Amino acid sequence: MKLVSFGDEYTKDVANNLANSLGFEFCDLSKQDTCNQQIFRDVIEFTVDDPKNVFVLIGWTHSKRLEIHWKDKTFTYRPDVNEYIDNGINSLHRYDDILFNDILLTQHWASEAFTLQQVLASKNTKYYMYNTQDCMYYHEKTKQYIDGLCRVHYHNPVNLQSSIKYQKEDFLLGKIHAGGIL
């Protein structure tokens, strides 16, 4: 079996070690400074070919990373980065409170996670999702999205301390075995 990993800069070493622990081949499709929209699209594009004998590992990144397409370039826009090449992008910071609304971001993130859950399950693809450095915000306006996520295949998406940034390396292995996913 091959472990195929998607996510951000926190994903690579953790996923590689997990693949070694499981005795799986490893395919790293994570990307430095990516955003959840890109992770979602990468997994969808991967599943189009209906891969067999794979275990898909999805590490969702920080919600405060947005995909921007500007002047024929696509990149990740973040509120904590102030030196973009173009002043047009730098001027977006005055709208950060609107762009990075926690409720809206969680609605998008949870709907992407739910969609992947459904797609992967429909293809009988084994998978596991976890957060790398952030959590979803549980709120009256987001609970319907979050409550639809399968907690066997997605570890505690609403607890920041459950993200891989705050856990030991063998954390994922234990959760995957406990859930009977493999």
N, C-alpha and C positions, 0 to 999 in steps of 0.2 A: 504494500500500500504506500501511497505517496501523500505526505502532508503538504498542502498548498496553503501558504500563509499570505494574508492580506492585512494591511494596516500601515502604521506610521513607524517612526524611528525607534519606538519602544518594542516593536514586534519582532525584529529580526533575530536577536540572540535568544529570546525566550522561545520562539517557535523552533529555531534550530535545535536547541537543547531538548525541547519536547519531542521533536522527530527522532533524535538520537535515543532518548529514553524509551520510545515506543518501537524502535527498530525500523522506522519508516524512512523512505527516501524523502528528501526535502526540496521543495520548490519555493523560493522566496519571491513573492510578488509585492512585498511591502515597498513603500516609498517614503523617503525623507520629507518631512513637512507637508504631508498630504492632508486632505480634509475628508470628512465623512461622505460627502457627495462623490468624491473620486473613488473612495473605497467601495461604495455601493455599485458604481458603474463598473469597476474592475471585476467585482465578483459576478455581476450579471453577464459581462462579456465572456468571462471564463466558463460560465455554466451553459452558454449557448451551444457549445459543442457537446454537451451532455457527457462530461468526463466520467470515466469509470475507475473504480478502485482508488478513490482519493478521499482524503479527510480534509475538509476545508476549515481553516482556522481564521477567524475574523476578529481583528483587534481594532475596535472603534476608537478613534482619536478624540482630541479635545473638541468640544462643540464650537468653540470660538475660533474656528478656522473655516473660512468660506472660500469657495472656488470663484475666481474672478476671471473673466475673459476680457482682455483690454488690448487693443491695437495688435491683434493677431497673436497674442500670447495668453496662455492660461497659467495661472499660478494661485497659490494660497494666500489669501488676505487675512491678517491677524491684527487684533487691536493692540498687541504688545510689540508690533514692528512699526517703526516710524520712518524708515528710510527706504521707500520704494523708489524705483528708477524714475518714475513719472510723478510730477506734482498733482496731476489729476487723481491718481490713486491716493497719494498722501492726503489730499483734501477730503477723502471719504471719512477720515477719522472723526470729523465733526458729527457724523451720523452713527458712530459706533453704538450708542445707546439703543438705536432703532435696529440696526443690523444684527446686533448680538443679543437680542431679547431672549432670555433663557426659556421662556414658555414656547415661543415660536421655534427656536432651535431644537428643543426637545420634541416637539410635534413632528418636525421633519425627520430627525434622527430616529425616533421610535417607528415612524412609518416606513423608513428605509429598512430598519432591522426586521420589522414584521414582514415586509415584502420579501426580503432575502430568506427569512424563515420559511415562508410559504413556497418560494421557488425551489429551494434546496430540498425541502420535504417532498415536493411533487416529483422530483427527479431521484428520490431515494438516495440522496447524497448525504453522507455523514458530515456533520459540521458542529462547530462550537464557536460561540461569540463571547467576547469579554471586552471590558473597557481598558484602555491603556493608561489614561491620565485624567479622566473626567467622569462625571456621572450624569444620568438623566435627572431632570428636576420633576419630582412627583407633585402634581398640582391638579386641581379640579379640571383644568383644561387639557391636561396631558395624560391623566390616569387611564382613559379608555385605550390609548395607544400602548402604554406601558403594560397594562394588565393583559393585553393580548399576546405578549411575548412569552414564549415557552422558557420557563426558568431551568429546565433540565439542559437546554441548549444555550442558554444565555445567563451567565452568572451575575446575579444581583446588580442590575444596571442602574439602580438608584442610590447606591452606596459608594461614595468616593473612596473609602478605605478598601473597597473590594477591587479597585482598579489595579492593574499589574504594576503600576509605579510604586505601590505601597505593599506589594506582596513578595513572598519568597519565590524563587525560581520554580520550585516543584508544585506551586499552587495550582496551575492549570492541569497538570497530570492528575492530581488528586481529585479535582472537580470532574474531569472527564471520566475517570474510573468510577467515581461515586455515582454519576448519572447513568452509568451503563451505556454510554454512547458508542464505545468501541468493543 
